[in-house]
Amino acid sequence: MTTEYLEDLDLSTEAGKNGIERAGEIIRRGGLVVFPTETVFGLGGNALDPEAATKIYRAKERPSDNPLIIHIADPSEASLYTETSDLFERLSKRFMPGPLTVVLPAKPIIPKTVTAGLPTVAVRCPSHPIAHALIACAGVPIAAPSANLSGSPSPTTFRHVREDLDGRVDMILGGECEIGVESTIVRLDSSDTLTLLRPGGITPEQLGEFARVELSDAVLNKLKEGETVQSPGMKYKHYAPKTPLYLLRGGREDRQRFLAGQGGRFAVLAYTEEIPSLSVHPSSPVVFDLGSENDPAQQLHRLFYLLREADKSGCERIYAALPSTAGLSLALYNRMIRAAAYQIVSVN
């Protein structure tokens, strides 16, 4: 397959509008288009076409038991494809368009290849202007997981998408991803209770203004054997670099002491404040700036990009501090423990 690229897409120009028109036509006829969202890049196909979903799984090399998210142009469209509720309406008014995905009972119009055989489907309305323009132009909901090969870190740059999916999709649209990790996913359990299935840019504290929030055990822990995947991002090992990643539990001095005793060539995803000490470190690690220790939004934005770059550094292993589980850091913790396949080293 030959992939068409539109890296610099300006929606205010005639060329940009024509590009979106071509991309919308590709979606309508059953093809695949990669597009930027405010979270990460998505790999999109017609959510009403069973074969398009099959193509998505094939392009990603993704197991078909991992359900897809459908993307809509306006929150009001959710009722066309799902059974909505008052709680959904309250959440959508506050958080949509934006990085929130809601799991709802699916209507029969949604193919089982999209839902992975579940009676539910995850719905989101992205705020990125290119994503919004594509969905509106296509005229159909777009089923779209992250645009990476299955299991690897989700792409947040055009270059990383191209490395994974060149020749596997019909078109790749360029753009910037503001948040850097996938959307928050919730399941609505009653009129005033929801379960957080995957943390993201919308925190439990924000959701708690609208309902009682319960945390799925899979957010912090491995899925139990035989447990059904209810939403994307719940697999045991996910978002993972090829190079082994180890998370260090302990304070800054403990981490420094541990790293000083390491041999061989290794990389460190370090907080900005730690870098001066690591630059004169006796073990001479390859250091990547994850962002300020007190800025989880910056860390989220950089995480997947740096995991991919660390993979290219020729190192034998990667180390990073184990994040907290408070606020936005919960999303960071969730991604990093899966990227590390739960390899946590206590250094205190």
C-alpha positions in Angstrom: 0.0 0.0 0.0 1.3 3.5 -0.8 0.7 6.0 2.0 -0.1 9.7 1.2 1.4 12.2 3.6 0.1 15.6 4.5 2.5 16.7 7.2 1.9 20.5 7.2 -1.9 20.7 7.1 -3.4 24.2 7.3 -7.1 24.1 7.4 -7.4 27.8 6.4 -5.9 27.1 3.0 -7.5 25.6 -0.1 -4.8 22.8 -0.1 -5.7 22.0 3.5 -9.4 21.9 2.8 -8.8 19.6 -0.2 -6.6 17.4 1.9 -9.4 16.9 4.5 -11.8 16.2 1.7 -9.6 13.5 0.3 -9.2 12.0 3.8 -12.9 12.0 4.4 -13.5 10.2 1.2 -10.9 7.6 2.2 -12.8 7.0 5.4 -16.2 6.7 3.6 -14.9 4.1 1.2 -13.4 1.9 3.9 -9.8 3.1 4.0 -7.6 4.1 6.9 -6.4 7.6 7.8 -4.1 8.6 10.6 -4.9 11.9 12.2 -3.8 14.0 15.2 -5.9 14.6 18.3 -5.3 16.6 21.4 -4.2 13.4 23.1 -2.2 11.2 20.6 -2.4 10.3 16.9 -5.4 8.1 16.0 -5.6 5.4 13.3 -9.1 5.9 11.9 -11.6 3.9 9.8 -15.4 4.1 9.3 -16.9 2.9 12.6 -20.0 1.6 10.8 -18.0 -0.6 8.4 -17.1 -4.0 9.9 -14.3 -4.5 7.4 -12.7 -1.1 8.3 -12.3 -2.3 11.9 -10.6 -5.5 10.7 -8.2 -3.3 8.6 -7.4 -1.3 11.7 -6.5 -4.4 13.8 -4.4 -5.7 10.9 -2.5 -2.4 10.4 -1.7 -2.2 14.1 -1.1 -5.9 14.6 -3.6 -5.5 17.4 -5.5 -8.4 19.0 -9.2 -8.2 18.1 -10.3 -8.6 21.7 -9.2 -5.0 22.4 -12.2 -2.7 21.7 -12.0 0.5 19.6 -13.2 4.0 20.5 -15.6 5.7 18.1 -15.0 9.4 17.5 -17.9 11.8 16.8 -18.0 15.4 15.6 -20.5 16.6 18.3 -21.5 15.0 21.6 -25.2 15.1 20.5 -24.3 12.4 17.9 -23.6 9.8 20.7 -27.4 9.0 20.9 -27.3 7.8 17.3 -24.9 5.0 18.2 -25.4 4.4 21.9 -27.8 4.6 24.8 -27.0 7.8 26.5 -28.0 9.0 30.0 -28.4 12.2 32.1 -24.9 11.6 33.5 -23.5 11.3 30.0 -25.2 14.6 29.1 -23.7 16.3 32.2 -20.2 15.0 31.5 -20.4 15.9 27.8 -21.4 19.4 28.5 -18.4 19.9 30.8 -15.7 17.8 29.0 -16.6 17.5 25.3 -15.1 18.2 23.0 -12.0 17.1 24.9 -10.0 14.1 26.2 -12.9 12.2 27.8 -14.2 8.8 26.5 -17.4 7.3 27.9 -18.3 3.6 27.6 -22.1 3.3 26.8 -24.4 0.5 25.7 -24.0 0.2 21.9 -26.8 0.3 19.4 -26.9 -2.5 16.8 -25.6 -0.1 14.1 -22.1 -0.5 15.7 -20.4 -3.6 14.3 -19.1 -6.2 16.7 -15.7 -5.9 15.2 -15.6 -2.4 16.7 -16.8 -3.4 20.1 -14.7 -6.6 20.3 -18.0 -8.5 20.9 -18.9 -6.4 23.9 -22.4 -4.9 24.4 -20.9 -1.5 24.9 -18.8 0.9 22.9 -16.5 3.8 23.9 -17.4 7.2 22.5 -15.3 10.4 22.4 -15.5 13.8 20.8 -12.0 15.2 20.2 -11.3 18.9 20.4 -8.3 18.9 17.9 -9.4 21.0 14.9 -8.0 18.5 12.3 -9.7 15.6 14.0 -12.9 17.5 14.2 -12.7 18.6 10.6 -12.0 15.0 9.4 -14.9 13.5 11.3 -17.3 16.2 10.1 -16.1 15.7 6.5 -16.3 11.9 6.6 -19.9 12.1 7.7 -19.6 8.9 9.8 -18.2 8.2 13.2 -14.5 7.2 13.1 -13.2 4.2 15.0 -9.7 5.0 16.0 -7.2 3.5 18.4 -3.8 5.1 18.9 -1.8 5.1 15.6 1.1 2.8 16.7 2.0 -0.8 16.3 0.2 -2.7 19.1 1.9 -2.5 22.4 4.5 0.2 21.6 4.3 3.7 22.9 1.5 5.8 21.3 2.8 8.3 18.8 2.6 12.0 19.5 4.6 13.2 16.4 4.2 12.8 12.7 7.7 11.2 12.5 6.9 8.5 15.0 3.6 7.7 13.2 5.4 7.4 9.9 8.0 5.0 11.4 5.2 2.7 12.6 2.6 2.8 9.8 4.2 3.7 6.5 2.7 1.5 3.9 0.0 0.2 6.3 -2.5 3.0 5.9 -3.9 5.2 3.0 -3.1 8.6 4.5 -1.3 10.3 7.4 -2.3 13.8 8.5 0.2 15.8 10.5 -0.4 18.0 13.5 0.4 18.6 17.2 -0.8 16.6 20.2 -1.1 18.8 23.2 -1.6 16.3 26.0 0.6 13.4 25.0 -1.3 10.4 26.4 -4.6 8.8 25.5 -8.0 10.0 26.8 -9.6 9.3 30.2 -12.1 6.4 29.9 -15.0 6.0 32.2 -18.0 3.6 32.4 -21.3 4.9 33.7 -22.6 2.6 36.4 -25.7 4.5 37.6 -27.1 8.1 37.6 -24.4 9.2 40.1 -21.6 6.6 39.9 -18.9 6.0 37.3 -15.8 3.7 37.1 -12.5 5.1 35.9 -11.1 2.5 33.4 -8.2 4.5 32.1 -6.8 7.7 33.5 -5.8 10.6 31.2 -5.9 14.3 30.9 -9.2 14.6 32.9 -8.5 13.6 36.5 -10.6 11.7 39.0 -11.0 14.9 41.0 -12.5 16.7 38.1 -14.9 13.8 37.4 -15.8 13.7 41.1 -17.6 17.0 40.6 -20.3 15.2 38.7 -20.4 11.6 40.2 -18.9 9.3 42.7 -15.8 7.9 41.1 -14.7 4.3 41.5 -11.3 3.2 40.3 -11.1 0.0 38.3 -8.5 -2.4 39.7 -6.9 -2.5 36.3 -5.8 1.1 36.5 -3.1 0.3 39.0 -2.8 -3.5 38.7 -2.6 -6.2 36.1 -5.8 -7.7 34.7 -6.8 -10.9 36.4 -6.4 -14.0 34.4 -9.4 -14.4 32.1 -10.7 -10.9 32.9 -12.4 -9.2 29.9 -10.8 -6.1 28.4 -13.5 -3.4 28.9 -11.6 -0.6 27.2 -8.4 0.1 25.4 -5.2 0.4 27.5 -6.0 -2.3 30.0 -3.6 -4.9 28.7 -0.8 -6.2 31.1 2.0 -4.8 28.9 1.2 -1.8 26.8 2.8 1.5 25.6 6.2 -0.4 25.9 9.5 0.4 24.4 11.6 -2.4 23.0 14.3 -1.7 25.6 13.4 -2.9 29.1 12.1 -0.2 31.3 12.5 -0.2 35.2 10.7 2.1 37.6 12.5 3.2 40.7 10.6 3.5 43.9 12.4 5.8 46.3 13.5 9.4 46.8 15.9 11.4 44.6 19.0 10.6 46.7 18.1 6.9 46.7 17.7 6.9 42.9 21.0 8.7 42.5 22.8 6.2 44.7 21.2 3.3 42.8 22.1 4.7 39.4 25.7 5.3 40.5 26.1 1.6 41.0 24.8 0.6 37.5 27.1 -0.6 34.8 26.8 -0.9 31.1 25.0 1.6 28.9 21.6 2.7 30.2 19.2 5.6 29.8 17.3 7.7 32.4 14.1 9.5 32.0 15.0 12.2 34.6 13.2 15.1 36.1 14.6 18.4 35.0 15.9 19.1 38.5 17.9 15.9 38.6 19.8 16.4 35.3 22.7 18.6 36.7 23.6 15.7 39.1 23.3 13.0 36.4 25.4 15.0 33.9 28.5 14.4 36.2 27.3 10.9 37.3 30.1 8.3 37.4 28.0 5.9 35.4 27.4 8.4 32.5 23.9 7.5 31.6 22.1 8.8 28.5 19.7 11.3 30.1 16.3 12.4 28.7 14.5 15.4 30.3 11.0 14.2 31.4 10.0 17.6 32.7 9.8 19.3 36.1 9.1 17.0 39.0 6.2 19.2 40.0 4.7 19.4 36.5 2.9 16.1 35.6 1.3 17.7 32.6 4.7 18.4 31.1 5.8 14.8 31.9 2.6 13.4 30.3 3.3 15.4 27.2 6.9 14.1 26.9 6.6 10.5 28.1 5.7 8.5 24.9 8.0 10.6 22.8 11.0 10.0 25.1 10.3 6.3 25.4 10.6 6.0 21.6 13.7 8.2 21.6 15.3 6.2 24.4 14.7 3.1 22.4 16.9 4.5 19.6 19.8 5.4 22.0 21.4 2.0 21.9 21.0 1.5 25.7 20.5 -1.9 27.3 17.8 -0.6 29.7 15.9 2.5 30.8 15.3 3.8 34.3 12.7 6.3 35.5 11.2 7.3 38.8 7.9 5.6 39.8 5.3 8.4 39.7 2.7 9.1 42.4 -1.0 8.3 41.8 -2.4 11.8 42.7 -4.2 14.0 40.2 -2.7 14.0 36.7 0.2 11.7 37.9 -2.3 8.8 38.0 -2.3 8.8 34.2 1.5 8.9 34.2 1.7 6.0 36.7 -0.8 3.9 34.7 1.1 4.3 31.4 4.5 3.8 33.0 3.8 0.6 35.0 2.4 -1.0 31.8 5.3 0.3 29.7 7.6 -1.3 32.3 5.6 -4.6 32.4 5.3 -3.9 36.2 9.1 -4.1 36.7 9.5 -1.9 39.8 12.7 -1.7 41.8 12.7 -0.4 45.4 15.8 1.7 46.0 15.2 3.1 49.4 
